[in-house]
Amino acid sequence: MQVKIDTREKFHVITLIEPILAANMTAALDECLLPFVEKDIRNVVLNMQDIKDLDNAAATRILDIQQHFYDQQSSFVICNLQPDVIAILDNAGVLDALNITPTESEAWDIVQMEEIERELMGGDSFN
């Protein structure tokens, strides 16, 4: 799986450079994303601008990965989804559970707000 990683002060932007995210790529998705939970900068913005299609197994795995990040007091925000991908996520029943923003800039805002909320709540989970 090809990805581009851009590290910022409070988060990493991971851009998937693939047209299709299939079930057989879920292990690679895990290997790419899950190690960030253990790093000093633990928040991830997943930019899916290049993804044109994905299957239900990949959609469900993305939701599982998001939940793992929040269980570890880290943010996981998805941005730049194509309309067809939004429809697939909706049909898979995971769209409403995912933390999605239209743009990368809005995803940054969510990460920063969640960081502030975690600081104010003393690290207590809010998801």
Secondary structure, DSSP 8 states (H G I E B T S, - for coil): --EEEEE-SSEEEEEE--SEE-GGGHHHHHHHHGGGGGSSS-EEEEE-TT--EE-HHHHHHHHHHHHHHHHTT--EEEE---HHHHHHHHHTT-GGGS-EESSHHHHHHHHHHHHHHHHHTTT----
